[in-house]
């Protein structure tokens, strides 16, 4: 996870899904956070002098690539197959 805190930031805190918090000093334009071994929602907080500047959740999905696969699939409801028709979009919305 690449974090680019604002110039006035002096600390970044990441809270993992298990509640473990890690505070990192801002000593560069970019911070790399790699402790994303747990799937779930993490919370990123950016501070300046103890004042919260920004807070943002982010999600990590490690185990099931199909969980993020949004391609249409055929499904079966009550034993009756339901076929998905695929249409390509054309033009801008």
Number of C-alpha atoms within 10 A of each C-alpha: 11 9 14 15 20 15 10 12 20 18 19 23 16 21 16 22 16 11 10 9 14 13 14 15 12 21 10 10 10 12 16 10 12 8 10 16 10 15 14 14 16 20 16 19 17 25 21 16 10 10 11 13 15 14 13 10 11 11 14 15 14 12 9 8 8 8 9 8 8 7 7 10 11 9 12 10 7 6 7 8 10 11 11 10 8 9 6 4 7 6 4 4 4
